[in-house]
Amino acid sequence: MKPCKLKIHLEKKHTGEKDKPVEYFKKLRDDFQARKTVSQLFNNKVCKMSDGLLASYEISKIIAKAGKPHNVGETVILPAVSVIISSVMKQNASEITNCIPLSNSSVSRRIDEMAEDVEKQLIAHLQVKQFALQLDESTLRDNEAILLAYENNIPLKNIIACATDGAPSMTGRYKGFIAHLKKAVPEVFCIHYVIHRQHLVAKKMSARLHDALTVVIQVVNHIKSNSLRDRLLHELCKQNGEEFERLVLHTEVRWLSKGNCLQCFTALWYSIVSFLANTQLGEQLLANKCDVFFLSDIFEKLNSLNKQLQGKDSDLISSKSAIVAFLRKLQLYKNNIRRRAFEQFPCLASVSSDLLDEDLALYGEYMKNMHKDMQTRFSDLLMMVIPTWVSIPFEVNVTDIDISLQEPLIELQSDEIMRAKFKDGKYNVWKTNDVATKYPLLWDKAQLYVIAFPTSYLVELGFSRVSQLLSKARNRLDIVKRGDLRLSLTSMEPDIKKLAEQHQPQGSH
C-alpha cells in the first residue's frame, strides 16, 4: 500500500492509534510475526511425540534389563514421572506423559524389536569373528530343559575354544558334544570349568573333617527348621551383642555356601553353644570345636579363590595366575600351621590353646592332599605355557620372543594410547576393539588366551536370569519367543534411533 493511502486508512479507521510512536507499530509487527501458526503447533506436537517414542524405547530397555513385568511402565513408571514433573518441575505432567507410549503391549513390542536388533548385531559379529563357547545345562521348576544357543549360519570354524562341565554328555569320546565338535573343528581348544574343578577339590576332605562339617549342618538345620528355635536364637544373639543374629543355611549347589555358613557359625559360636547346652547336638559340637574353626578358615580361603575365578572378564591368564598362587599359599599354610603360626588362620588362632599336635598334623595332611588334588585336576592349566609377551606386553624384552613377532611387538610397545590403557589397570590391552586390526600377527597368537572361557560364569548368569524372569507373576512368559532374556543379558546396545524412525509417533494409550 502506498504511504499516503496507508496514512488515510490509519486516520479514518484507527483514530485512537494515529498518534502512537513508530516503536508501538514495530512491536505489533514483531508480535504478529512471532505468533504460533497451526503448522507450528502441529510441528511442536510431533516433535514431542517423537521424543516420547525414543523415551518409550529407552524405558522399555530399562524394564527388560531389570527383568520386570511389561505392565510396570503404565502402572509404576508413568505415574512416578507424572508426580516428579508436577511436584518438582511444576509443569503440566499429562502433556508430557501422554507422549510416551508405555502400555503393556507397547513395551512388549519395543523389547522384542530391540532384542531382534541386538541379535542381528551379534550374528553379524559371530559370522566374521572368532569366538568361544560355554556349555551347561539346567532345568526350570517343572523340569523343562533350558538351551541357550545362537544358530544363524555361523561358521563352525570360527569357534576356537569350548568350555564344559566335564559331564559324559559333553566330553564323551564317541557321543559327547566335544567329540562331534572336534570332527568339525579339529583344532578347537577344550577346557573343563575351573570353578567346577575347584568346587570338586573343596568337597574332598577326611572322614573326621567331614563329620565336623556334618555336625554344623545338622545344628543349622535343627535351629532353622523350627521358627520358635530360630526366634529364640535371634533374641539370644541380640542380647549378647553378636555381629550376626541369624544362621546361614548350607546349600550344596552354591559355590560359596560352605564358607559363608561356617563364617557365620563360628562368629556365633558361643551363643550357639549356650543355646544348645545339655543337648546331644551341643556335645557333638563341642567335641568338633577345633575342626569347625579350621574349616571356617580354609573355606574362607577357598571362597576367596572362587571369587577370583568368577566374573565376565575371567580368562585363561587370570585363572592360571589364581590357581598357581593358591597352590603356593597351600604350601605356606601347611608349613605355618605345623609350627603353630596361626596368623593366616584367625578363627583357628582363637582356639589355639585347645589344639593338639595330632590336630595340626591332620590339618597339614588335609592341605597336602588338597595341594596334590588341585595339581591333578588343574594339570592342563598348570602345564599351559602362556607367552610372557601376552601377559606383560609392555615389559618383555623384544629380543627374547620369536623373531616373526618382534616388529609388531615393538609397534605395540610404542603405541602410547595402548600403553596408557595398560598402565591404568582398567583395560586388558588384548580386549580393546582395535588391537586385532592394528596388530593382527600378535592377535592371532594371543587370542586364545583372551577369548577362551575358563568358567561357566556367564552361563550361570543366564540361568539365574531365566529363573528371575519366569517368576510366579510371569509364568506364561515365553522365554524363547520374547526378547526379555536376550536384552537383559547382552552388553550390546540396540540402535534405538533407527528403530524409532520405523514407527509413526503416537501418544500413550
N, C-alpha and C positions, 0 to 999 in steps of 0.2 A: 504494500500500500504506500502511496506517495505521502511524504511527511505532512503536506498541507491537509490532505484528506484525513490523515490519522489524527491531526490536531483538532479538526472539526468534529470527528467522531468522539474524541475524548471530551470535548466541551459540552456536546449535546447529550451523550449517553451516560457519561460518568462525571457529572458535575462535581461530585464530592471528592474526586481524586485528581482534578485537573491541576491543583496547586501543590501536589505531592512532589518531593525531590526525586531526582533520577535514581538514587540508590533504592528507593522504595520499589520502583518498577524492575530494577535489576534483581531484587530479591524475589519478586513474583516470578520472574523468568527462571531463576535458579530452582525455586521450589517446584515449578512446573516440570522442568527437565529431570528433576530427581524423583518424581513420583513413581510409584510402583505400578507397572503395567500388568495386564493379565498374563502375558507371556512370562514376565519376570517372576510373578507369583508361582506359576506352574514350574518354572525352572528351579526355583528355590526348593519347592516341594520335592521335585525329582532328585535334586542333589541330596536332600536329607534322606530320601528313600534309598538312594544308592549307598550312602554311608551306613544306613541301617542294615542293608543287606550284607555289607562287609562285616559289620559288628555281629550279625547273626552267625556268620561262618566262624568268626573268632570265638564267640561264646560257645558255639557247638563243639569246637575243638577242645575247649576247656572242660566241657561236660564229659566228653569222651576220655580225655586224659585222666580225669578224676574217677571214671567208672561209674558215674551217676545215672539214674534213670532219665530218659529223654524229656519227661514232662517237668523236670526241675526248672527248665527255662521259664515257662509261663507261670509256675506255681511259686517259685522262690526268687529267681534272678530278676525278672521284670518288676515284681513288687518291691524288691530291695533297691533296684535302680530308681524306681519312682520315688521312694522315700528319700534317697540321697539327693535327687535333683530338686525335689520340692522343699526339703528341710534345710539342706546345706547350701544349695546353689540358688534357692529362692526363684526357681523358674517353673514354667508350666510343664509338668512331667509327662502328661498324656501326649503332648505334641511330639515328644522325643520317643517315648516307649512305643507309640503306635507305628513308628517307622522301623521297628526291629522285630521281624517275624521270628518268634521262638516257640511256636506251638509244638506239640509232641511230634507231629508228622513232619514239620519243617526241620526240626533238629535232626530227626532220623535221616532225612534226605541229605542234609548238609554233611553229616558224619559219613554216610556211605559215599558221597561224592569225593570228599577229601581222602577217604581210605583208598578209593579206586585210583585217585591221582598219585598217592604215595606208592601204591603197588606198581603202577606203571613206571615210576621213577626207579623203584627197586629192581624191577625186571630188566629195565634198560641198563642198569649198572651191572647186574649179575651176568648179563649176556656178553659183556665185553671185559669184565674184570675177574681176576681170580679171587676165590673166597674159600672159607672153611665151614664145616658143618658141626652142629651139636645135635646129638640124638638121645632121646629119652622117651619114656612112656609114662602115662598116668591115666587115671580114670576119674569120672565125675561121681557125684553122690549115688547115682543109680547104676554105677559100674559101666557107664558108657565110655568107651575108649576115646582118648584125645590124640589127634595127629595134627601137629602144626607143621605145615610144609608149603613150599613155593614151587609150582610147576608152570612153566610157560616157555618151552623151547630153550631152556638154559643149557648150554653145552656142559656135559659132564667133565670134559677136560679142564674146565675152569676150577674144579674142586681140587684143592691142593692138600687139604687136611680134613680129618674127621675124628671127632671125639665121642666116645660111647661110655656106657656104664659097665662094660665088661660082661653083660648078660649073654647067655648062649645064642639068643635070637639076634644079637648084634655081632658077636665075634665068632660064631660057629664056622668051622673050617669049610663046610660044604653048603649049608643053607643059611648061614648068618648074613646079615646085611653087608658087613665088611667084605666077605668073600665075593658077593655079587658086585660090590663097588670096585674091587680090585681087578675084576675081569674087564670092566670098562675103563678104569683109570689105574693101571698097574703101579704107577709111581706115587699114589696117594699116601700121605703120612697119616697113620692112625695112632691114637693115644687113648689110654684109659683115664677117665676123670681123676685128677689128682685129689680133689676133695673127697671123692668116694673112697679112694685108697687110704687117705688119711683117716677117714671115719672107720674103716676096717681095722686099721692099726690101733685106734683108740678103744675098740671093742675087745681087743685081746688082752687079757690080764690073768694073773694067777688065781687059783681057787680061793685063796684067803682074801685077796682084794675084791674078788667078785662077790664073795659073801658079805663083805663090809658094804659094798655098794647096794646089794640087795636089801640089807637091813635099813639103809637110808630110804630107799624107795618104799619099803613097807611102812616105815614111820610116816612118811609124807602122805601116802595113800590112806593110812589109818586116820590121820587128822583131817585131810581134805575131803574124805568121803562122808564125813559127818558134819553137818552145819553147826551143831552145838559145839563140838570139839574145836572146830575152826574158829568160831567166835571167841571161845574161852582162851585159846592160844593168842588170838589177836589182842585181847584185853591184857593178858599177862605180858606180852611183848611191849605194849604201850606203857604199862606200869614200870617195866624195867628199863624204859628209855632206849629200846633197841633201834638200830638203824632201819631194819625191816620189821614189818608186822605181819607178813603173810609168807607162807612157804610157796615155793615154785614147783609145780608138777614136773616130773620127768617124762619126756616123750621120746621114744626110741628113734623116730624118723626125723627128728630135728637135729641139725648138726651141733648146735651149741647147748643142747639140753642138759647133758650131764654136768658140764661145767657150771652153768647158771644155777642148776638145782643144788649142787654141792656148795657153791659160794654162799648162797642164801642160807643153807642149812648150817654151815659152820659159824656163820655170823650170829645165828640164833641158838647156838649150841646149848648154852646154859639155861636158857628159857625152856628149850625143848626137853632137856634132861629133867628139869624141875617139874615140867608138866607131866612127864611120863614116869615120875618117881614111883617105885614099888610096883612096877608092871614088868612083864616079861620082855616087852619091846625095849623098855628103858634099860634093863640089864644087858640085853644084847647090844644096845647102842654103846654103853659104857665099855663093854668088852672090845669093841672095834674102834675106840676113840682115835687112836693114833693113825690107823689105816684110813679113816674117814678124812682126817685133816690132811694127810698126804695126798689122797685122791683129789681133794679140793684144789690143792696147789698144782698138781700135774695136769689136771683137766683144764685149769685156767690157762696154762701154757699151751695146751693143745687147742683151746679156743682161740688164743691169740694167733697161732699158726693158721687155723681155719679162716680167720678173718683176712689174713694176708693173702690167702689164695682166692678169696672172693673178689667180686667187682667186675664191672663191664670192661675195664681196661686190662684185665689179667691176661698175661701171655706166657709163653714158654720161658722167656728170660726171667721175669719176676718170680714165676713159680719155682724154677730151679734154684734161684737165689734163696727163696724162703725155705725150701727143703734142706738145702746144704747147710744153711745157718742153723736150722733146728737140730740137725744131726750133730753138729759141733757143740751146740748147747747141751744136748743129752749127755755127751761125754763129760762136759764140765759139771753138770748136775750130779752125775753118778760119783765122780771123784769128791766133790764137795760134801755130799750128803754122808759119805762113808767116813769122813773126818769131822763130822758134826759141825759143818759150816752151813748154817740154815738161812743165810741172808736172802737167798733166792727162793726160799720156801717160808713165807711169813706165817701161814697157818700152822705148819708143822713146827715152826720155831716157838709158837705159843704153848706147845705141849712137849717141848724138848725134854723136860725133866722126867716125863713118863716113858721116854723111848729107851728100848733095849738094843743091844748090839745086833740081836737077831732080826729086829725090826729094820734096822738100817741096811743089813745085808739083803733082806727081802726087797726093799725099795731099790737098792742098787742093782739087784738082779733083774727087777722089773724094767728098769730103764735100759739095762744092757740088752734085754730081749726086744724091747721096743726099737732100739737102735738097729738091731740085726733085722727085724721085721721090716722096718722102713727101707733099709738098704736093699732088701729083696724086692719089695713091692715097687720101689721107685728106681729100680736099676736102669731102666731105659732112659729116664730123665737125667739120672746122675751121670750116665755114660755119654749123654749127648754133648757134643763139642760145639759150643756157641762161640763163634769168632769174636775176638776181643774188639775188633773194629765195629761190630754190630752193637755191643754193649756200651762201649765208650768211644764213639767215632771221632770225637774231637781231641782225645788224649793219646790215642795209639800212635806209635811211630810208623809212618807210611812205609819205610823200608822193611818192616817186619811182616808185611802182608803179601799176598800173591801179586806178582808184577802186573797182571791184567787189570787189577783194581786200584793200582797206585794213583793213576792220573785222576779218575773220578773222585777218589777219596780226598785228594789234595783240593779239588774244586769244592767239595763239600766242606772241608775244614776252613776254606777261605770264604765261605758264604756267611757273612756277618749276621744275616737275618736268622738263619738256621742255628747258628751258634748262640744267639741271644735266646732263642726259644729253648734250646737245650739247657742253658745255664739257669733259666727261670725255674726249671723243675716242673712246670705245669704241663709240658708237652713232651711226648716222645717224638724225637726227630723223624722216626720212620713212619709215624702216623699222621704226618702233615700231608695235606692234599697234593702238593706239587712235587714231593720227593721222587715219586715214581716217574714223573715226566722229565724232571731235570737230571736225575741220576739213575737211568734205567739199569745199568750194569750192577750198581750197588743194590738196587731194589730187588733185582732178580735173585740175588744171593741171600738177602736179609728178610724177604717177605714171609717165609715160612715161620720164622721165629716170632713174627709180629702178628700174622693173621691167624695161625693155628689156635684153636680154643683148648686150653688145658682143663677147663672145668665145665660144669653144666649150669653155671650161674644164670645165664640168660634163659635157658630152658625152664629152670625152676621159677624164674621171674614170670615167664609166660603162663605156667600152670597156676601160679598164685593169682595172677590177674584174671584167669578164667574163673577161678573159684570166687573171686571178688565180684565179677560181672554177673555170674549166674547165682545171684542171691535169691532168697525166698520171694522177694518182691519182683524179681525179673526171671522167673523160672520158665517163661515162654520165649525168652530171647534166643534167637537162632544165632549162635556164636559163629557159625560157618558163613552165613549169608550176610550178616550185618558187619559194618566196618569198625565197631567199637574196639575190638581186640587189637586189630592192626594199628589203629590210630593211637591207642593208649600205650603201645609198646615201642613204636617207631621213634627214632630221633630225627627222621626226615621231616621237612616242612612242606605241606601241600601248597600249591600255587593258588591261594585264595582269590587273588585279584582276577586271575584267568577264569576261575570257576564262577565268580560273581558276574563277570561280563556275559556269561551264557544265559543269564536269567533276567527277566524284567522285574525291576524293584517293585515290591508290594508291601503293604503295611502289615502289622500284626493282625492275626485272625485266629 
